[in-house]
């Protein structure tokens, strides 16, 4: 007997051995599953395509001339002279300066917005990998750029949501 509050009937279940034939419905479902490949619904396909497009907003690194030129310029920078904090900071500063002043094509600033700067840094980090000697200084520049972008966004939100009164006036 089925002793469940959710049972629809109180008839005893037929005993079934592992080799016992399945019901007609189970056999039909199994046959249909074996014949028909499982394909996602059109709505799911559209969602995954949109997600891929959002992720791939930037061109592929290996086919992007601006990214390749930035990587080449980055690799031309001198590495840290020693493992001292001052030398590592000098390398980080040189990478940040290159990022801000990089021009491609000539006389055209390549990465104007903080979003563009963050994107090229992320793409370069992904291209070089964790084992590259440039990984740590690039990561430091990326963190600084991301923090600056966050602070700028927060400041803009504060300005837009304020009534024009400086926050210092409200605190007094």
Secondary structure as a PSIPRED ss2 file (coil, helix, strand):
# PSIPRED VFORMAT (PSIPRED V4.0)

   1 X C   1.000  0.000  0.000
   2 X C   1.000  0.000  0.000
   3 X C   1.000  0.000  0.000
   4 X C   1.000  0.000  0.000
   5 X C   1.000  0.000  0.000
   6 X C   1.000  0.000  0.000
   7 X C   1.000  0.000  0.000
   8 X C   1.000  0.000  0.000
   9 X C   1.000  0.000  0.000
  10 X C   1.000  0.000  0.000
  11 X C   1.000  0.000  0.000
  12 X C   1.000  0.000  0.000
  13 X C   1.000  0.000  0.000
  14 X C   1.000  0.000  0.000
  15 X C   1.000  0.000  0.000
  16 X C   1.000  0.000  0.000
  17 X C   1.000  0.000  0.000
  18 X C   1.000  0.000  0.000
  19 X C   1.000  0.000  0.000
  20 X C   1.000  0.000  0.000
  21 X C   1.000  0.000  0.000
  22 X C   1.000  0.000  0.000
  23 X C   1.000  0.000  0.000
  24 X H   0.000  1.000  0.000
  25 X H   0.000  1.000  0.000
  26 X H   0.000  1.000  0.000
  27 X H   0.000  1.000  0.000
  28 X H   0.000  1.000  0.000
  29 X H   0.000  1.000  0.000
  30 X H   0.000  1.000  0.000
  31 X H   0.000  1.000  0.000
  32 X H   0.000  1.000  0.000
  33 X H   0.000  1.000  0.000
  34 X H   0.000  1.000  0.000
  35 X H   0.000  1.000  0.000
  36 X C   1.000  0.000  0.000
  37 X C   1.000  0.000  0.000
  38 X C   1.000  0.000  0.000
  39 X C   1.000  0.000  0.000
  40 X C   1.000  0.000  0.000
  41 X C   1.000  0.000  0.000
  42 X H   0.000  1.000  0.000
  43 X H   0.000  1.000  0.000
  44 X H   0.000  1.000  0.000
  45 X H   0.000  1.000  0.000
  46 X H   0.000  1.000  0.000
  47 X H   0.000  1.000  0.000
  48 X H   0.000  1.000  0.000
  49 X H   0.000  1.000  0.000
  50 X H   0.000  1.000  0.000
  51 X H   0.000  1.000  0.000
  52 X H   0.000  1.000  0.000
  53 X H   0.000  1.000  0.000
  54 X H   0.000  1.000  0.000
  55 X H   0.000  1.000  0.000
  56 X C   1.000  0.000  0.000
  57 X C   1.000  0.000  0.000
  58 X C   1.000  0.000  0.000
  59 X C   1.000  0.000  0.000
  60 X C   1.000  0.000  0.000
  61 X H   0.000  1.000  0.000
  62 X H   0.000  1.000  0.000
  63 X H   0.000  1.000  0.000
  64 X C   1.000  0.000  0.000
  65 X H   0.000  1.000  0.000
  66 X H   0.000  1.000  0.000
  67 X H   0.000  1.000  0.000
  68 X H   0.000  1.000  0.000
  69 X H   0.000  1.000  0.000
  70 X H   0.000  1.000  0.000
  71 X H   0.000  1.000  0.000
  72 X H   0.000  1.000  0.000
  73 X H   0.000  1.000  0.000
  74 X H   0.000  1.000  0.000
  75 X H   0.000  1.000  0.000
  76 X H   0.000  1.000  0.000
  77 X C   1.000  0.000  0.000
  78 X C   1.000  0.000  0.000
  79 X C   1.000  0.000  0.000
  80 X C   1.000  0.000  0.000
  81 X C   1.000  0.000  0.000
  82 X C   1.000  0.000  0.000
  83 X C   1.000  0.000  0.000
  84 X C   1.000  0.000  0.000
  85 X H   0.000  1.000  0.000
  86 X H   0.000  1.000  0.000
  87 X H   0.000  1.000  0.000
  88 X H   0.000  1.000  0.000
  89 X H   0.000  1.000  0.000
  90 X H   0.000  1.000  0.000
  91 X H   0.000  1.000  0.000
  92 X H   0.000  1.000  0.000
  93 X H   0.000  1.000  0.000
  94 X H   0.000  1.000  0.000
  95 X H   0.000  1.000  0.000
  96 X H   0.000  1.000  0.000
  97 X H   0.000  1.000  0.000
  98 X H   0.000  1.000  0.000
  99 X H   0.000  1.000  0.000
 100 X H   0.000  1.000  0.000
 101 X H   0.000  1.000  0.000
 102 X C   1.000  0.000  0.000
 103 X E   0.000  0.000  1.000
 104 X C   1.000  0.000  0.000
 105 X C   1.000  0.000  0.000
 106 X C   1.000  0.000  0.000
 107 X C   1.000  0.000  0.000
 108 X C   1.000  0.000  0.000
 109 X E   0.000  0.000  1.000
 110 X C   1.000  0.000  0.000
 111 X C   1.000  0.000  0.000
 112 X C   1.000  0.000  0.000
 113 X C   1.000  0.000  0.000
 114 X H   0.000  1.000  0.000
 115 X H   0.000  1.000  0.000
 116 X H   0.000  1.000  0.000
 117 X H   0.000  1.000  0.000
 118 X H   0.000  1.000  0.000
 119 X H   0.000  1.000  0.000
 120 X H   0.000  1.000  0.000
 121 X H   0.000  1.000  0.000
 122 X H   0.000  1.000  0.000
 123 X H   0.000  1.000  0.000
 124 X H   0.000  1.000  0.000
 125 X H   0.000  1.000  0.000
 126 X H   0.000  1.000  0.000
 127 X H   0.000  1.000  0.000
 128 X H   0.000  1.000  0.000
 129 X C   1.000  0.000  0.000
 130 X C   1.000  0.000  0.000
 131 X C   1.000  0.000  0.000
 132 X C   1.000  0.000  0.000
 133 X C   1.000  0.000  0.000
 134 X C   1.000  0.000  0.000
 135 X H   0.000  1.000  0.000
 136 X H   0.000  1.000  0.000
 137 X H   0.000  1.000  0.000
 138 X H   0.000  1.000  0.000
 139 X H   0.000  1.000  0.000
 140 X H   0.000  1.000  0.000
 141 X H   0.000  1.000  0.000
 142 X H   0.000  1.000  0.000
 143 X H   0.000  1.000  0.000
 144 X H   0.000  1.000  0.000
 145 X H   0.000  1.000  0.000
 146 X H   0.000  1.000  0.000
 147 X H   0.000  1.000  0.000
 148 X H   0.000  1.000  0.000
 149 X H   0.000  1.000  0.000
 150 X H   0.000  1.000  0.000
 151 X H   0.000  1.000  0.000
 152 X H   0.000  1.000  0.000
 153 X H   0.000  1.000  0.000
 154 X H   0.000  1.000  0.000
 155 X H   0.000  1.000  0.000
 156 X H   0.000  1.000  0.000
 157 X H   0.000  1.000  0.000
 158 X H   0.000  1.000  0.000
 159 X H   0.000  1.000  0.000
 160 X H   0.000  1.000  0.000
 161 X H   0.000  1.000  0.000
 162 X C   1.000  0.000  0.000
 163 X C   1.000  0.000  0.000
 164 X C   1.000  0.000  0.000
 165 X C   1.000  0.000  0.000
 166 X C   1.000  0.000  0.000
 167 X H   0.000  1.000  0.000
 168 X H   0.000  1.000  0.000
 169 X H   0.000  1.000  0.000
 170 X H   0.000  1.000  0.000
 171 X H   0.000  1.000  0.000
 172 X C   1.000  0.000  0.000
